[in-house]
């Protein structure tokens, strides 16, 4: 697990993963990649245009778990492709806050 932030950017320790996530918005459906995840949120690597405040439906599983996470998420910040410049280590995408997670799902993500 890596860093811990407060006041809106990160909500607990992050685990590094490379997993696919199904995402749907009011107008489209697409697949992104999860770069890291915590009980509060995750980063979705995608070149799809998202805006801060967008509500998403997300579906994913994490390695070693059979449970399929299906929940709402809110876009908290974005990193558009055109802002990456020469930083080859960064990916375009969005940081999202996971909503409506039950205690069992929080425990699974903490594990």
C-alpha angles and dihedrals in degrees: 000000000000139000131344124219133181136199099054109317105081131008107203138324116335127223119208114236138158103211134142119248127196112223130187129183131182090276109026149020124222144154122243136175124249111225098181137354142196136170090273104042153327143225116247112203106213141130091220113120110253129168131214108267096027114141115225136188108223132190125188146138126215125225113274094019129099093198116108111217111217115174149124121271134188124219106239100174139356137214107201120206092242091060096057096084111172095338100118091175093065127077131208113248146092139284109226135190115225114231134199096017116163124223093257091055091048090053091050091052092046090053 
